[in-house]
């Protein structure tokens, strides 16, 4: 091989033609992972809103049930009534409650307190009164509260009479005295009474004028207020109740 000879390039392997565009491939997205914290937070928020709404509705219903009277839009509830009653008679009522309880306890200590059977028997007797249920409802008392009052009254009576003994003759005499029509202090009889109205005039002429007014049809109270000089004219001439005996 001479120096003038030109070296021929070695034959290269056939080249694979490059594709002008890649073959289309289907895109596959990985599924999203749901954050469990967000789910829990959303559930708690929904639950809290529901509870708040329910509480608001129940509170409004509760307030509506507690309303006892409304005057031109001004609402008075049971709490308002109870606070007013507490201020007006709370201490006195509390003293009465304590006093009644002490009597009941003292009666039990002395062995003279009424039994449950005695209280039930007394309640059964009272319940025979006509319209008993209506009267009980109007008083605002429950049957148990009435029984408690009955027990208190029976305990008081037992304490007062525990050392008292009376013969049959004394009992009859006491009864007769308290049904006497002439006894104004009779406990088992209400004496007859009368209600009087008068017109007291300072002169005969004024009396004649009052009589003429009555004959003309003027109401007695108006005539008394105009012509009478007695203090009763402020009450239309009415005098205090007069009791026989």
C-alpha positions, 0 to 999 in steps of 0.5 A: 500500500502506497502513501498516495493511496486514499484510505476508504472509510470502513463500511458502517452498519446500516442506520435505523431511520429515526421516526419523525414522531413518537408513537402515541402513548395512552396517559395513565394518571395515578389515583389521588390519595384522599387525606383522611384528616380532611374527611374527619375535619369536614365530618366534625364541622358538619356535626358541629353545625348540626348540633348548633342548629339543633340546640338553637331550635331546642332553645327557642322551643324551650323559651316558647314553652317557658313564656307564660304571658306576653303584653304588647310584645313584652314577654314574661317567662316562668323565670321572671315570675319565680324571681318576682315571687322570690323577692316578694315572699321568698324569705317568708315561704322559706321560713314556713317550709322549715317550720313545717319540716321541723313539725313533721320531724318532731311528730315522728320523733314523738311517734304521733306522725300520721302513717302513709295509710292515714294520709292516703285515707284522708286524700281519698276522702277529700278527692270525693269533693265535687270538681276535685280534679279541677280545684286541684289543677287550679291550685297548681298542686300535684297529688303528692304535694297535696298529700304532703300538706295533708301530712303536715296538717295531721302532724300539727293536729297530733302535736297539739292534741297529744296530751289532751283528753276529753270526755264524751260529755265535754265533746258534746258540750263543745259541739253544742257551743259551736252550733249555737245560733247566738254564738258569734264565734261559733265554728260550725255555724254561720250566724244570720247577717244583714247588710244595711245602707243608710242616708243620714241628712243634716235636715228634714229638707235635705232628707226630703230631697234625697227621698224625692231623688230615690222616688225619681229612680236615682240609684241609692249609692248616688243619692247617698254620695250626694246627700248623706253626711255619714262616712258610709257615703263613700261606700254608697251608704253601706254599713259594716255587716250586721251579725245576729247576736 
